[in-house]
Amino acid sequence: MAVNHPQVRFVLAHLGNPWTLDAAEVVYKNVNVWADLSGLVVGDGDAFTAEERLDLLNDLRASIQRAFRYAERPNRFLYGSDWPLAPMPAYRDFVRTLVPPVHHELVFAENARVLFGLTG
């Protein structure tokens, strides 16, 4: 649908989780599509550190990192938290592990400024 409406800016919520690679394909093929990285983990601080969740978090991390690389458009990914469903500091730190440091400024700030036409 995005290809039929190039003047419209679309945002794929939650990077399409659990269909992250499919969502990455949409981002890859359409310059008018962004993907947010919100709502990938919900819960309190323990949701990010509990031993019984580490495999799940590592699988999710690998899936998101693969999609990020596949899309080849670091300028189309947005930080989002889904607060208050997860504590901001823990979620922000988790997203930092998903995105290569060289792209942090894009994902955490610049891409939103571009998408929403913000200045400053």
C-alpha positions, -999 to +999 in steps of 0.1 A: +000+000+000+029+024+008+040+023-028+006+035-040+007+065-017+043+079-019+032+113-005+020+096+028+045+088+055+037+054+072+051+042+106+052+004+112+045+001+149+068-022+169+088-030+138+059-054+130+069-078+158+069-108+154+071-102+116+102-081+119+119-093+087+087-088+067+085-052+081+121-046+073+113-056+037+086-029+036+110-003+050+137-014+024+113-011-005+095+022+005+113+054+014+080+067+028+079+040+055+095+042+090+095+016+117+094+023+154+111+002+180+085+006+207+067-020+227+091-048+220+094-056+257+068-048+284+070-051+321+090-037+350+128-035+353+130-072+359+116-079+325+150-068+311+172-087+336+154-118+348+173-149+341+143-168+328+137-140+302+173-138+289+167-163+260+136-144+249+154-111+251+184-125+231+161-139+205+143-106+202+176-087+200+188-109+172+156-106+153+156-068+155+193-065+146+187-087+116+158-066+104+177-034+110+206-047+088+182-061+062+163-028+057+195-009+049+178+023+060+190+033+095+174+067+087+139+050+089+140+036+124+126+054+154+130+051+191+097+046+210+091+032+244+054+024+249+058+040+283+043+033+309+043-004+298+080-005+305+104+017+325+120+044+303+156+039+314+156+001+310+138+003+276+161+030+263+191+009+273+176-022+256+171-003+224+207+009+225+217-027+223+196-032+192+210-004+172+247+000+162+261+030+182+270+048+149+232+051+143+221+061+178+217+098+169+195+089+139+173+064+158+170+084+190+165+119+176+172+128+140+148+104+123+118+117+143+128+153+135+127+144+098+095+123+099+076+149+118+092+180+102+106+192+135+134+218+138+160+223+165 
